[in-house]
Amino acid sequence: MKISQICFLYVFLMVGNFLNNYLDLSIPGSILGLLVLFFLLQFKVVKIEWVELGATWLLAELLLFFVPSAVGVTQYKQIMGFQGIKIVLVIVLSTLVVMAFTGLSSKFLSKLRKDVKHESISTNR
């Protein structure tokens, strides 16, 4: 089941790449494919059950996909010097920004959800 779901997700990558080539956009095909999948999920054309197991597995194994890239980077000595420090600094700062934004967003959405639930309970009485 997992393999068929991964193949199904791969179809969206191919659709995104086709759209990228056909429309000559500067957005990567993988992002376009994710947007197509997102909208199809939102409009209930594609059910979440059709991709959930495969997507969960891909996310769980995500670090393995970065190992070849990391090994390839170590072959370039100039990257490991001053440029490497700048790259690591950018990675750390962007990670902190993403973590802060995610935390603040989830806190805001949680508060919003509680307010909506509280409002619906008080109107039902």
N, C-alpha and C positions, 0 to 999 in steps of 0.2 A: 504494500500500500504506500509506504514511504517513497519508494522509487518512482511510482507513477505520479505522486504529488510533486516530486522534484522535477520530473519531466514536464508536468503541467506548468510549473513555475518557469521552467526554461523556455516554454512556448512564449511566455510574456516577455522574456528577454529578447527573443527573436522578433516579436512584434515591435518592441521598442527600437531595436536596431533597424528594422525595416522602415519604421516611421522616421527615424533619424536620417537615414539615407534618402528617403523619398521626399521629405519636407526640407532637407538641408538645414537642420537646426543645430544650434551650438550646445544643446543639452544632450548628454550621453544617452545612448539607447537603453541602457539598463535603468536609468531614472525614468525615461518615458514608459518603459514596460511596467515599472512599479506604479506609476501614475494610472496607467490603464487598468492594472489589477485593482488598485485602490478604488477607482470609480466603479468598477464592476462589482466589487464587494459592497460598496455603499448602496448601490442601486439593486442589490440582492440578485444580480444576474449570476454571480459566482457565490457559492456557499462557502463559508469559512471552513467547513469540514473537508472541503476538497483540497485545501492547501495547508491546513493546520499542522499535521504531523510532519510533513516535509519541511515546512518553514521552521518549525521548532528544532528539527534535527540540524538544519543548516545553521541556525543561530547557535546551537550548542557546539558545533564544530568550527565555528567562525575563526577561532585563533589558528587552527591548522592551515587555513587558506593564506594567512599572512606569513607563515614560516619561510616559504621560498623567497618572498620579497625581502624579508629581514636578512636572510643569508646573502642575498644578492647585494644588498647595500653594504655589507661588511667588506666586500671586495674592493670598494673604492676608498682609498686612504684619505683623499682630500675631504670626503664627507665626514670622516671621523674627527677632523680637527675643529677649527672655529666654526665652520659651516654646520658641523654636527651638533655643536652646542646650541646654535640658533634654531636648528630643527627641533631638538629636544625641548627647548624653551617654548616654541610655538605649539608643540604637541601638548605639553603640560598645561599651558595657559588655555588652549582651546578645550581641553578636557575639563578643566575647572569651570570654564564658562558654561559648557554643556551640562555639567553636573548641577551647577547653581540654577540654571534656567529650568532644568527638569524638576528639581526640587521645588522651586517657587511655583512652577506651573501645576505640579501635582497638589501642592498645598492649596492653591487658588481653586482648582477644580474640586478638590475634596470639600472645601468650605462652601462652594457653590452648590454642590450636590446635597450637602446637609441642609442648606437654606431652602432648597427646592423641596426636599422631603418634609422639612418642618412646615413649610407653607402648605403643602398638599394635605398634611395631617390636620392642620388647624382649619382648613376650608372644608374638610369632610365632616367635621363635628357639627 
